[in-house]
Amino acid sequence: MSSLFAFPGQGAQKPGMLHRLPQAPEVLECLAEAGETLGEDALGLDSEAALSSTRAVQLCLLIAGVAGARLLMRGGESPDYVAGLSIGAYAAAVVAGSLDYQDAVRLVALRGELMQNAYSEGFGMTAVIGLDLGSVERLLADMHDESTPVHLANINADNQIVIAGADAAMAAVAQRAKALGASCAKRLAVSVPSHSALLEAPAAKLAEAFADVELRAPRIRYLSSTTARPIADPERLRDDLAYNMCRVVDWHGTLRTAYERGVRLHIELPPGSVLTGLARRVFEQATLIAFDGARLDTLDALLRQEGRQSR
C-alpha cells in the first residue's frame, strides 16, 4: 500500500491561513525563505485584503503546502506520491525534490501576476454540481462564442465540474444547468478563467521564465493533475508546471490513478479539506485525512504505518 500528499488549488485559501500553521522550525523556515525571496514579510500575504490578489493567494497556497509537508516529513518518512490541483502542483514538485523552493516562490509570484493582469475583472470560475461531464460539455458548446467565452476547466468528480470564462457566459450556463437538474452552480473565489485557453498567452510567458530554472527528476513520484499520469522526465515536468494554468485539470482521473496504483493513505496538505471530500468518491477502502484540524502525532503515526506496510 502507498501514500499520497495532495495539495489544494486556488479557492481553498482562507484569511490567516499562514498564521494558523504550527509554529515549528520547518514552518518558520519556509516563511523566512519565502520572505527573503520576495523581499517582503510572507505573513502579510494572508490577510483578507491581501487575498484579493491572485499573486498573494497562490503564494500562500505554495507556502502552506510546502511547510505542512516538511513538517510531516521531518522524521524521515515521506509519501509515495504527490499531486497538486492547479497551483498545488508547484508545492507537489517542491516536495518531490524536482523544483527548488525559492525558485517555486519566484515562479508562483510571476504566475499569479500574469494571471491577474490578463483578466482584471469580468472573468472567473463556476462549479457545477449534479450534472455529468457530457451534459456540461453540451451546455458549453451551446453557449461559447468569441464575445462570451466559456470553457471546461476542472473535472473534480464524476458530477462536479468547474467551468471558466466570462461572467455573463458562466451565469447563463449555470442557469441552464440548474434547469437540467444541477443541485448547485456556484461562482468560485477565483478572479481569473483558470485552466482554459483564455490563459494560453500568460502561460507562454511563464514558460519563458521556466527556461532558466533547473528541474530534476522527482525523488517522490509526481502525478500530473492535467494528464492524471506520473511524470518522471524533468522537461515534461517543466511543461506540465508552466502550462497547467491553461489546461483542463482532471483531478478525478488523478485520484483514480493514485488508487489504482495502490494508494490507501490520502493526506491533504493545508489549507482546508475540500480534496479529502473529493477523494471519498474514489477511495473505496482507504484512510483520508486533512492536515487542517488533525493532530500532528496522528498524521505522523499514519505516515509511519503506511511506510512500514509499503516496504
MOFEN-V170592 format. One record per pair of residues at least 12 apart in sequence whose ideal C-beta (glycine too) atoms are under 6 Angstrom apart, sorted by the first residue. I is the first residue (numbers start at 1). J is the second residue. Records with the same first field share a line. If there is no record, write none. Layout:
I: J + J
This chain:
1: 262 + 264 + 309 + 310
2: 80 + 262 + 263 + 310
3: 79 + 80 + 265 + 306
4: 79 + 81 + 258 + 263 + 266
5: 69 + 79 + 82 + 267 + 269
6: 83 + 268 + 275
7: 65 + 84 + 88 + 91 + 92 + 269
8: 85 + 88 + 272 + 275
9: 85 + 86 + 87 + 88
10: 57 + 87 + 190
11: 188 + 189 + 190
12: 271 + 272 + 274
13: 51 + 57 + 60
14: 271
15: 48
16: 46
17: 46 + 60 + 64 + 271
18: 43 + 46 + 60
21: 67
24: 71
26: 70 + 71 + 74
27: 67
30: 63 + 66 + 67
34: 63 + 105
37: 102 + 105
45: 59 + 60
46: 60
54: 112 + 115 + 116
55: 109 + 112 + 113
58: 87 + 108 + 112
59: 108
61: 87
62: 90 + 91 + 108
64: 270 + 271
65: 91 + 269
66: 91 + 94 + 101
68: 269 + 270 + 291
69: 95 + 269
72: 299
77: 303 + 304 + 307
78: 220
81: 221 + 223 + 258
82: 95 + 96 + 220 + 222
83: 223 + 225 + 254
85: 225 + 251
86: 249
89: 241 + 244
90: 104 + 108
96: 218 + 220 + 222
97: 219
98: 215 + 216 + 218 + 237
99: 215
103: 213
110: 209
111: 206
114: 202 + 205 + 206
115: 192 + 202
118: 202
119: 192
122: 167
123: 166 + 193
124: 190 + 191
125: 153 + 162 + 164 + 188 + 190
126: 163 + 170 + 174 + 187
127: 162 + 186 + 188
128: 161 + 177 + 182 + 185
129: 160 + 183 + 184
130: 159 + 182 + 183
131: 177 + 182
133: 161
136: 161
139: 173 + 176
143: 169 + 172 + 173
148: 166 + 168 + 169
149: 165 + 166
150: 163 + 165 + 169 + 170 + 173
151: 164 + 165 + 196
152: 248
153: 195 + 196
154: 249
155: 250 + 252
156: 251 + 278
157: 252 + 278 + 281
164: 193 + 194 + 195 + 196
165: 193
194: 245
195: 248 + 249
199: 245 + 246
200: 246
203: 243 + 245 + 246
206: 242
207: 242
210: 238 + 242
215: 234 + 237 + 238
216: 234
217: 232 + 234
223: 254
224: 240
225: 249 + 251 + 254
226: 244 + 247 + 249
228: 250 + 253 + 254 + 257
255: 279 + 282
256: 282
259: 282 + 283
264: 286
265: 287 + 302 + 306
266: 279 + 288
267: 289
268: 290
269: 291
270: 291 + 292
271: 292
273: 290
276: 288 + 290
